Amino acid sequence: MRSKRIKEMPLHLMLLPGAILVLIYCYGPMFGIIMAFQNFKPAFGFFRSEWVGIGNFSYIVDLPSTFQVLYNTVYIALMKIVAGLVVPIAIAILLNEIGKTFIKRSIQTLIYLPHFLSWIILGGILIDVLSPSSGIVNRVLEGIGLPSVYFLGDNRWFPFTVVITDLWKEFGFATIVYLAALTSINPNLYEAAIVDGANRWKQTWHITLPGMMPIIVLLTTLSLGSILNAGFDQIFNMYSPQVYESGDIIDTFVYRLGLVDAQFGPATAVGLFKSIVSLAFISVSYLLAYRLANYRIF
């Protein structure tokens, strides 16, 4: 036993730098949670700032925009979850029907490419493409006789623009996951269905979808854990004060409170509230994934 421990010691030492980084950058900042209960002033620090108890939480609840921000977050996140579930499944099933491997692989590559671009780059591209004055999308709309749309400046259109652009960026990755699930379906089932006279639609309904159901249930239940993460990077690079009413989410709200308005205590209180609710959602989604798809980490 002793010789085994000595032999494995270099492997344990290799974990040490990673563990130190986690302690510094993940657990160390958690000490800042104390700001949620203080009227934090940088000049006074953690130990001399005024203690206000739950005063910051009461202040946040009394703000007129708080519940609108919460609604926007859940609304946009739910639309992303539904769109991110339906579209990749449909595309994966359609791609699976393509017999030519070259065409199939080419389409997979094309739809997967946006996944590697950051929202900083895509935000700039989308602002130009969706511009109401010079964007190519509005030029096409005007060309077919439709009025131009201010996609990033109109509260009616902004949430849908956020969902559609996020779907365009990420559905390629999800499609590949579902294509991998399709490879696990026994081909003999399709041959038996053809002998019984089942057409493509019946094969999809009775064989393909049930075969994909475990991975669909798993990804859906796990996505519920991120219900309060509507996408800070994306919205921060695309929104403006004109669409705060429909596009301001918890993360951007915290950013403006803490770094723009220097209200460190209320911003930390909102972040703490989000973390507690997210922990509850993640716990429930993990329980559902275990019960419905037999998924477990340990």
C-alpha positions, 0 to 999 in steps of 0.5 A: 500500500505504501509503495502504491501511494509513493508511486501515485504521488506524482499524479496527485501533485499534478492536480495541485496547480489546478486545485490552487487555481480553483481555490483562488478564482472560484472559492476565493471570490465567494467571500465577496458575498458579504457585500450583499448584506453591506452598504459596501464602500470600496474605501472602507472595505469589507470590515468597515462598510455599514452592515444593512442586513437584508436591506439590499434585498428589500431595495431590489424588490422595491425597484420597478424594473426588478420583476420585469428583469426576472420575467425577461430572463425566464421568458428568453431562457425558456424560448431558447430551451424550446427552440434549442430542443425542437430545431436540432432534433428536426435537423438531425433526423433530416440529415440522417435521411441523406444518403450521400456522406459528403453532402451530409458531412459538409452540412454538419460542418457548415452549421457547426462553424458559428459555434466557434465564434464569440458573441463579441464578433457575432454581435458586431456582425449582427448589428450590421446585418440587421441594421434598419438602414443598411442591413442586408436583411432589411434590404431583402424585406424592402425588396419583397415589399415589406417594411424594414424592422428595427430588430435590435431596437424594437422591444417587440422584436428584440427577444425573438432576435436574441432567440433566433440568433442564439439558435443559429449559433448553437444548433449545429453543436446540438444537432451533432449530439442528436446524430450521435444518438441516432447511430445507437438505434438498431438498423434491424428495427427499420428493416422490420418496419419496412417489411411491415409496410411502414413509411418514412413518417411512421418509422420516424415516429415509432423508431427514431424518436423513441430511440432518441428519447433518452438523450432528449430527456437528458438534455432537456432536464439538464437545460432546466438548470440554466433557466436563469442564464439567458445569455449575458455575452450575447445580450450585452453585445446586442442590446441598448437602452432602447430595449431594456424593457424586453432585453434586460436580464439578471446578468446585465442588470447586475452588471449595470447595478454593480459596475455602471452605477457602483451599487455593489451591495444591491448588485451582489444581492441580485447575484446571490439570489440568482445563484440560490435559485439556480442551485435549486433548479440544477438540483431538481433538473439533476434529480429529473435526469436521474429519474427519467434518463438514469443519468448520474455523475457519481 
